[in-house]
Amino acid sequence: MENLQPEDKNQKFKKWFKRVGIGGVIFFTVKGIAWLFVFYYGAELFQDCTGK
């Protein structure tokens, strides 16, 4: 295993962020929020189907 310093990790994050850009960050944030809604409302839908 290589011993990474905090600066190396920070440098990797900056390189990743430059590659993906702000559009990618917004896309993945919205995608994550959409999946939270899918799971929440999907669970509610199945809970309603049980005849509660």
mmCIF file of the N, C-alpha and C atoms, coordinates in Angstrom:
data_MODEL
# 
_entry.id   MODEL 
# 
loop_
_atom_site.group_PDB 
_atom_site.id 
_atom_site.type_symbol 
_atom_site.label_atom_id 
_atom_site.label_alt_id 
_atom_site.label_comp_id 
_atom_site.label_asym_id 
_atom_site.label_entity_id 
_atom_site.label_seq_id 
_atom_site.pdbx_PDB_ins_code 
_atom_site.Cartn_x 
_atom_site.Cartn_y 
_atom_site.Cartn_z 
_atom_site.occupancy 
_atom_site.B_iso_or_equiv 
_atom_site.pdbx_formal_charge 
_atom_site.auth_seq_id 
_atom_site.auth_comp_id 
_atom_site.auth_asym_id 
_atom_site.auth_atom_id 
_atom_site.pdbx_PDB_model_num 
ATOM 1   N N  . MET A 1 1  ? 0.842   -1.185 0.000   1.00 0.00 ? 1  MET A N  1 
ATOM 2   C CA . MET A 1 1  ? 0.000   0.000  0.000   1.00 0.00 ? 1  MET A CA 1 
ATOM 3   C C  . MET A 1 1  ? 0.884   1.244  0.000   1.00 0.00 ? 1  MET A C  1 
ATOM 4   N N  . GLU A 1 2  ? 0.456   2.207  -0.715  1.00 0.00 ? 2  GLU A N  1 
ATOM 5   C CA . GLU A 1 2  ? 1.228   3.441  -0.715  1.00 0.00 ? 2  GLU A CA 1 
ATOM 6   C C  . GLU A 1 2  ? 0.719   4.366  0.383   1.00 0.00 ? 2  GLU A C  1 
ATOM 7   N N  . ASN A 1 3  ? 1.614   5.118  0.937   1.00 0.00 ? 3  ASN A N  1 
ATOM 8   C CA . ASN A 1 3  ? 1.283   6.019  2.031   1.00 0.00 ? 3  ASN A CA 1 
ATOM 9   C C  . ASN A 1 3  ? 0.943   7.389  1.453   1.00 0.00 ? 3  ASN A C  1 
ATOM 10  N N  . LEU A 1 4  ? -0.339  7.693  1.361   1.00 0.00 ? 4  LEU A N  1 
ATOM 11  C CA . LEU A 1 4  ? -0.769  8.961  0.767   1.00 0.00 ? 4  LEU A CA 1 
ATOM 12  C C  . LEU A 1 4  ? -0.852  10.052 1.827   1.00 0.00 ? 4  LEU A C  1 
ATOM 13  N N  . GLN A 1 5  ? -0.282  11.167 1.524   1.00 0.00 ? 5  GLN A N  1 
ATOM 14  C CA . GLN A 1 5  ? -0.381  12.331 2.387   1.00 0.00 ? 5  GLN A CA 1 
ATOM 15  C C  . GLN A 1 5  ? -1.702  13.037 2.110   1.00 0.00 ? 5  GLN A C  1 
ATOM 16  N N  . PRO A 1 6  ? -2.208  13.844 3.042   1.00 0.00 ? 6  PRO A N  1 
ATOM 17  C CA . PRO A 1 6  ? -3.457  14.578 2.788   1.00 0.00 ? 6  PRO A CA 1 
ATOM 18  C C  . PRO A 1 6  ? -3.392  15.449 1.541   1.00 0.00 ? 6  PRO A C  1 
ATOM 19  N N  . GLU A 1 7  ? -2.211  15.981 1.224   1.00 0.00 ? 7  GLU A N  1 
ATOM 20  C CA . GLU A 1 7  ? -2.071  16.807 0.023   1.00 0.00 ? 7  GLU A CA 1 
ATOM 21  C C  . GLU A 1 7  ? -2.317  15.982 -1.238  1.00 0.00 ? 7  GLU A C  1 
ATOM 22  N N  . ASP A 1 8  ? -1.860  14.724 -1.225  1.00 0.00 ? 8  ASP A N  1 
ATOM 23  C CA . ASP A 1 8  ? -2.062  13.852 -2.377  1.00 0.00 ? 8  ASP A CA 1 
ATOM 24  C C  . ASP A 1 8  ? -3.548  13.570 -2.592  1.00 0.00 ? 8  ASP A C  1 
ATOM 25  N N  . LYS A 1 9  ? -4.273  13.316 -1.514  1.00 0.00 ? 9  LYS A N  1 
ATOM 26  C CA . LYS A 1 9  ? -5.705  13.074 -1.609  1.00 0.00 ? 9  LYS A CA 1 
ATOM 27  C C  . LYS A 1 9  ? -6.416  14.321 -2.101  1.00 0.00 ? 9  LYS A C  1 
ATOM 28  N N  . ASN A 1 10 ? -6.000  15.480 -1.595  1.00 0.00 ? 10 ASN A N  1 
ATOM 29  C CA . ASN A 1 10 ? -6.598  16.748 -2.012  1.00 0.00 ? 10 ASN A CA 1 
ATOM 30  C C  . ASN A 1 10 ? -6.319  16.996 -3.489  1.00 0.00 ? 10 ASN A C  1 
ATOM 31  N N  . GLN A 1 11 ? -5.127  16.650 -3.934  1.00 0.00 ? 11 GLN A N  1 
ATOM 32  C CA . GLN A 1 11 ? -4.757  16.824 -5.334  1.00 0.00 ? 11 GLN A CA 1 
ATOM 33  C C  . GLN A 1 11 ? -5.598  15.916 -6.227  1.00 0.00 ? 11 GLN A C  1 
ATOM 34  N N  . LYS A 1 12 ? -5.833  14.683 -5.783  1.00 0.00 ? 12 LYS A N  1 
ATOM 35  C CA . LYS A 1 12 ? -6.659  13.760 -6.554  1.00 0.00 ? 12 LYS A CA 1 
ATOM 36  C C  . LYS A 1 12 ? -8.091  14.281 -6.656  1.00 0.00 ? 12 LYS A C  1 
ATOM 37  N N  . PHE A 1 13 ? -8.616  14.847 -5.570  1.00 0.00 ? 13 PHE A N  1 
ATOM 38  C CA . PHE A 1 13 ? -9.965  15.407 -5.585  1.00 0.00 ? 13 PHE A CA 1 
ATOM 39  C C  . PHE A 1 13 ? -10.052 16.567 -6.561  1.00 0.00 ? 13 PHE A C  1 
ATOM 40  N N  . LYS A 1 14 ? -9.063  17.421 -6.543  1.00 0.00 ? 14 LYS A N  1 
ATOM 41  C CA . LYS A 1 14 ? -9.063  18.564 -7.466  1.00 0.00 ? 14 LYS A CA 1 
ATOM 42  C C  . LYS A 1 14 ? -9.012  18.096 -8.916  1.00 0.00 ? 14 LYS A C  1 
ATOM 43  N N  . LYS A 1 15 ? -8.197  17.085 -9.182  1.00 0.00 ? 15 LYS A N  1 
ATOM 44  C CA . LYS A 1 15 ? -8.089  16.550 -10.541 1.00 0.00 ? 15 LYS A CA 1 
ATOM 45  C C  . LYS A 1 15 ? -9.426  15.939 -10.968 1.00 0.00 ? 15 LYS A C  1 
ATOM 46  N N  . TRP A 1 16 ? -10.080 15.187 -10.082 1.00 0.00 ? 16 TRP A N  1 
ATOM 47  C CA . TRP A 1 16 ? -11.381 14.590 -10.379 1.00 0.00 ? 16 TRP A CA 1 
ATOM 48  C C  . TRP A 1 16 ? -12.419 15.677 -10.614 1.00 0.00 ? 16 TRP A C  1 
ATOM 49  N N  . PHE A 1 17 ? -12.430 16.701 -9.781  1.00 0.00 ? 17 PHE A N  1 
ATOM 50  C CA . PHE A 1 17 ? -13.407 17.779 -9.900  1.00 0.00 ? 17 PHE A CA 1 
ATOM 51  C C  . PHE A 1 17 ? -13.230 18.536 -11.208 1.00 0.00 ? 17 PHE A C  1 
ATOM 52  N N  . LYS A 1 18 ? -11.986 18.762 -11.605 1.00 0.00 ? 18 LYS A N  1 
ATOM 53  C CA . LYS A 1 18 ? -11.741 19.444 -12.886 1.00 0.00 ? 18 LYS A CA 1 
ATOM 54  C C  . LYS A 1 18 ? -12.231 18.591 -14.049 1.00 0.00 ? 18 LYS A C  1 
ATOM 55  N N  . ARG A 1 19 ? -12.059 17.295 -13.954 1.00 0.00 ? 19 ARG A N  1 
ATOM 56  C CA . ARG A 1 19 ? -12.478 16.399 -15.028 1.00 0.00 ? 19 ARG A CA 1 
ATOM 57  C C  . ARG A 1 19 ? -14.004 16.341 -15.128 1.00 0.00 ? 19 ARG A C  1 
ATOM 58  N N  . VAL A 1 20 ? -14.675 16.234 -13.997 1.00 0.00 ? 20 VAL A N  1 
ATOM 59  C CA . VAL A 1 20 ? -16.128 16.099 -13.986 1.00 0.00 ? 20 VAL A CA 1 
ATOM 60  C C  . VAL A 1 20 ? -16.804 17.448 -14.157 1.00 0.00 ? 20 VAL A C  1 
ATOM 61  N N  . GLY A 1 21 ? -16.307 18.446 -13.476 1.00 0.00 ? 21 GLY A N  1 
ATOM 62  C CA . GLY A 1 21 ? -16.872 19.779 -13.587 1.00 0.00 ? 21 GLY A CA 1 
ATOM 63  C C  . GLY A 1 21 ? -18.107 19.962 -12.730 1.00 0.00 ? 21 GLY A C  1 
ATOM 64  N N  . ILE A 1 22 ? -18.587 21.175 -12.704 1.00 0.00 ? 22 ILE A N  1 
ATOM 65  C CA . ILE A 1 22 ? -19.744 21.515 -11.875 1.00 0.00 ? 22 ILE A CA 1 
ATOM 66  C C  . ILE A 1 22 ? -21.000 20.832 -12.409 1.00 0.00 ? 22 ILE A C  1 
ATOM 67  N N  . GLY A 1 23 ? -21.080 20.644 -13.711 1.00 0.00 ? 23 GLY A N  1 
ATOM 68  C CA . GLY A 1 23 ? -22.234 19.955 -14.288 1.00 0.00 ? 23 GLY A CA 1 
ATOM 69  C C  . GLY A 1 23 ? -22.356 18.530 -13.788 1.00 0.00 ? 23 GLY A C  1 
ATOM 70  N N  . GLY A 1 24 ? -21.235 17.847 -13.687 1.00 0.00 ? 24 GLY A N  1 
ATOM 71  C CA . GLY A 1 24 ? -21.233 16.480 -13.176 1.00 0.00 ? 24 GLY A CA 1 
ATOM 72  C C  . GLY A 1 24 ? -21.632 16.406 -11.720 1.00 0.00 ? 24 GLY A C  1 
ATOM 73  N N  . VAL A 1 25 ? -21.157 17.352 -10.934 1.00 0.00 ? 25 VAL A N  1 
ATOM 74  C CA . VAL A 1 25 ? -21.508 17.377 -9.514  1.00 0.00 ? 25 VAL A CA 1 
ATOM 75  C C  . VAL A 1 25 ? -23.009 17.596 -9.360  1.00 0.00 ? 25 VAL A C  1 
ATOM 76  N N  . ILE A 1 26 ? -23.560 18.538 -10.120 1.00 0.00 ? 26 ILE A N  1 
ATOM 77  C CA . ILE A 1 26 ? -25.000 18.799 -10.050 1.00 0.00 ? 26 ILE A CA 1 
ATOM 78  C C  . ILE A 1 26 ? -25.769 17.565 -10.522 1.00 0.00 ? 26 ILE A C  1 
ATOM 79  N N  . PHE A 1 27 ? -25.332 16.942 -11.609 1.00 0.00 ? 27 PHE A N  1 
ATOM 80  C CA . PHE A 1 27 ? -26.004 15.755 -12.135 1.00 0.00 ? 27 PHE A CA 1 
ATOM 81  C C  . PHE A 1 27 ? -26.061 14.651 -11.090 1.00 0.00 ? 27 PHE A C  1 
ATOM 82  N N  . PHE A 1 28 ? -24.926 14.329 -10.470 1.00 0.00 ? 28 PHE A N  1 
ATOM 83  C CA . PHE A 1 28 ? -24.906 13.230 -9.512  1.00 0.00 ? 28 PHE A CA 1 
ATOM 84  C C  . PHE A 1 28 ? -25.675 13.575 -8.240  1.00 0.00 ? 28 PHE A C  1 
ATOM 85  N N  . THR A 1 29 ? -25.711 14.840 -7.860  1.00 0.00 ? 29 THR A N  1 
ATOM 86  C CA . THR A 1 29 ? -26.503 15.249 -6.703  1.00 0.00 ? 29 THR A CA 1 
ATOM 87  C C  . THR A 1 29 ? -27.988 15.061 -6.984  1.00 0.00 ? 29 THR A C  1 
ATOM 88  N N  . VAL A 1 30 ? -28.438 15.529 -8.140  1.00 0.00 ? 30 VAL A N  1 
ATOM 89  C CA . VAL A 1 30 ? -29.851 15.380 -8.508  1.00 0.00 ? 30 VAL A CA 1 
ATOM 90  C C  . VAL A 1 30 ? -30.201 13.895 -8.661  1.00 0.00 ? 30 VAL A C  1 
ATOM 91  N N  . LYS A 1 31 ? -29.303 13.124 -9.240  1.00 0.00 ? 31 LYS A N  1 
ATOM 92  C CA . LYS A 1 31 ? -29.541 11.693 -9.406  1.00 0.00 ? 31 LYS A CA 1 
ATOM 93  C C  . LYS A 1 31 ? -29.687 11.007 -8.042  1.00 0.00 ? 31 LYS A C  1 
ATOM 94  N N  . GLY A 1 32 ? -28.861 11.366 -7.109  1.00 0.00 ? 32 GLY A N  1 
ATOM 95  C CA . GLY A 1 32 ? -28.953 10.786 -5.767  1.00 0.00 ? 32 GLY A CA 1 
ATOM 96  C C  . GLY A 1 32 ? -30.253 11.153 -5.078  1.00 0.00 ? 32 GLY A C  1 
ATOM 97  N N  . ILE A 1 33 ? -30.668 12.402 -5.207  1.00 0.00 ? 33 ILE A N  1 
ATOM 98  C CA . ILE A 1 33 ? -31.930 12.835 -4.608  1.00 0.00 ? 33 ILE A CA 1 
ATOM 99  C C  . ILE A 1 33 ? -33.105 12.125 -5.273  1.00 0.00 ? 33 ILE A C  1 
ATOM 100 N N  . ALA A 1 34 ? -33.034 11.945 -6.589  1.00 0.00 ? 34 ALA A N  1 
ATOM 101 C CA . ALA A 1 34 ? -34.098 11.234 -7.298  1.00 0.00 ? 34 ALA A CA 1 
ATOM 102 C C  . ALA A 1 34 ? -34.222 9.797  -6.789  1.00 0.00 ? 34 ALA A C  1 
ATOM 103 N N  . TRP A 1 35 ? -33.104 9.124  -6.559  1.00 0.00 ? 35 TRP A N  1 
ATOM 104 C CA . TRP A 1 35 ? -33.160 7.757  -6.047  1.00 0.00 ? 35 TRP A CA 1 
ATOM 105 C C  . TRP A 1 35 ? -33.746 7.716  -4.645  1.00 0.00 ? 35 TRP A C  1 
ATOM 106 N N  . LEU A 1 36 ? -33.481 8.735  -3.822  1.00 0.00 ? 36 LEU A N  1 
ATOM 107 C CA . LEU A 1 36 ? -34.090 8.781  -2.495  1.00 0.00 ? 36 LEU A CA 1 
ATOM 108 C C  . LEU A 1 36 ? -35.611 8.855  -2.598  1.00 0.00 ? 36 LEU A C  1 
ATOM 109 N N  . PHE A 1 37 ? -36.114 9.674  -3.532  1.00 0.00 ? 37 PHE A N  1 
ATOM 110 C CA . PHE A 1 37 ? -37.557 9.764  -3.754  1.00 0.00 ? 37 PHE A CA 1 
ATOM 111 C C  . PHE A 1 37 ? -38.119 8.434  -4.244  1.00 0.00 ? 37 PHE A C  1 
ATOM 112 N N  . VAL A 1 38 ? -37.402 7.781  -5.157  1.00 0.00 ? 38 VAL A N  1 
ATOM 113 C CA . VAL A 1 38 ? -37.870 6.500  -5.689  1.00 0.00 ? 38 VAL A CA 1 
ATOM 114 C C  . VAL A 1 38 ? -38.009 5.481  -4.562  1.00 0.00 ? 38 VAL A C  1 
ATOM 115 N N  . PHE A 1 39 ? -37.001 5.371  -3.710  1.00 0.00 ? 39 PHE A N  1 
ATOM 116 C CA . PHE A 1 39 ? -37.070 4.405  -2.619  1.00 0.00 ? 39 PHE A CA 1 
ATOM 117 C C  . PHE A 1 39 ? -38.144 4.765  -1.607  1.00 0.00 ? 39 PHE A C  1 
ATOM 118 N N  . TYR A 1 40 ? -38.281 6.048  -1.286  1.00 0.00 ? 40 TYR A N  1 
ATOM 119 C CA . TYR A 1 40 ? -39.268 6.471  -0.295  1.00 0.00 ? 40 TYR A CA 1 
ATOM 120 C C  . TYR A 1 40 ? -40.685 6.211  -0.787  1.00 0.00 ? 40 TYR A C  1 
ATOM 121 N N  . TYR A 1 41 ? -40.994 6.682  -1.983  1.00 0.00 ? 41 TYR A N  1 
ATOM 122 C CA . TYR A 1 41 ? -42.346 6.512  -2.499  1.00 0.00 ? 41 TYR A CA 1 
ATOM 123 C C  . TYR A 1 41 ? -42.611 5.072  -2.936  1.00 0.00 ? 41 TYR A C  1 
ATOM 124 N N  . GLY A 1 42 ? -41.601 4.358  -3.334  1.00 0.00 ? 42 GLY A N  1 
ATOM 125 C CA . GLY A 1 42 ? -41.765 2.942  -3.637  1.00 0.00 ? 42 GLY A CA 1 
ATOM 126 C C  . GLY A 1 42 ? -42.110 2.149  -2.391  1.00 0.00 ? 42 GLY A C  1 
ATOM 127 N N  . ALA A 1 43 ? -41.463 2.457  -1.279  1.00 0.00 ? 43 ALA A N  1 
ATOM 128 C CA . ALA A 1 43 ? -41.773 1.787  -0.018  1.00 0.00 ? 43 ALA A CA 1 
ATOM 129 C C  . ALA A 1 43 ? -43.187 2.142  0.433   1.00 0.00 ? 43 ALA A C  1 
ATOM 130 N N  . GLU A 1 44 ? -43.597 3.387  0.255   1.00 0.00 ? 44 GLU A N  1 
ATOM 131 C CA . GLU A 1 44 ? -44.959 3.780  0.604   1.00 0.00 ? 44 GLU A CA 1 
ATOM 132 C C  . GLU A 1 44 ? -45.972 3.038  -0.254  1.00 0.00 ? 44 GLU A C  1 
ATOM 133 N N  . LEU A 1 45 ? -45.675 2.890  -1.532  1.00 0.00 ? 45 LEU A N  1 
ATOM 134 C CA . LEU A 1 45 ? -46.578 2.198  -2.441  1.00 0.00 ? 45 LEU A CA 1 
ATOM 135 C C  . LEU A 1 45 ? -46.769 0.748  -2.014  1.00 0.00 ? 45 LEU A C  1 
ATOM 136 N N  . PHE A 1 46 ? -45.680 0.065  -1.683  1.00 0.00 ? 46 PHE A N  1 
ATOM 137 C CA . PHE A 1 46 ? -45.790 -1.327 -1.257  1.00 0.00 ? 46 PHE A CA 1 
ATOM 138 C C  . PHE A 1 46 ? -46.455 -1.443 0.102   1.00 0.00 ? 46 PHE A C  1 
ATOM 139 N N  . GLN A 1 47 ? -46.285 -0.454 0.938   1.00 0.00 ? 47 GLN A N  1 
ATOM 140 C CA . GLN A 1 47 ? -46.925 -0.470 2.243   1.00 0.00 ? 47 GLN A CA 1 
ATOM 141 C C  . GLN A 1 47 ? -48.440 -0.325 2.077   1.00 0.00 ? 47 GLN A C  1 
ATOM 142 N N  . ASP A 1 48 ? -48.875 0.467  1.104   1.00 0.00 ? 48 ASP A N  1 
ATOM 143 C CA . ASP A 1 48 ? -50.304 0.638  0.835   1.00 0.00 ? 48 ASP A CA 1 
ATOM 144 C C  . ASP A 1 48 ? -50.899 -0.641 0.248   1.00 0.00 ? 48 ASP A C  1 
ATOM 145 N N  . CYS A 1 49 ? -50.111 -1.411 -0.471  1.00 0.00 ? 49 CYS A N  1 
ATOM 146 C CA . CYS A 1 49 ? -50.606 -2.641 -1.107  1.00 0.00 ? 49 CYS A CA 1 
ATOM 147 C C  . CYS A 1 49 ? -50.854 -3.751 -0.098  1.00 0.00 ? 49 CYS A C  1 
ATOM 148 N N  . THR A 1 50 ? -50.290 -3.657 1.079   1.00 0.00 ? 50 THR A N  1 
ATOM 149 C CA . THR A 1 50 ? -50.444 -4.722 2.062   1.00 0.00 ? 50 THR A CA 1 
ATOM 150 C C  . THR A 1 50 ? -51.810 -4.681 2.740   1.00 0.00 ? 50 THR A C  1 
ATOM 151 N N  . GLY A 1 51 ? -52.597 -3.656 2.447   1.00 0.00 ? 51 GLY A N  1 
ATOM 152 C CA . GLY A 1 51 ? -53.952 -3.570 3.005   1.00 0.00 ? 51 GLY A CA 1 
ATOM 153 C C  . GLY A 1 51 ? -53.976 -3.020 4.414   1.00 0.00 ? 51 GLY A C  1 
ATOM 154 N N  . LYS A 1 52 ? -53.054 -2.196 4.729   1.00 0.00 ? 52 LYS A N  1 
ATOM 155 C CA . LYS A 1 52 ? -52.957 -1.611 6.064   1.00 0.00 ? 52 LYS A CA 1 
ATOM 156 C C  . LYS A 1 52 ? -54.070 -0.646 6.350   1.00 0.00 ? 52 LYS A C  1 
# 
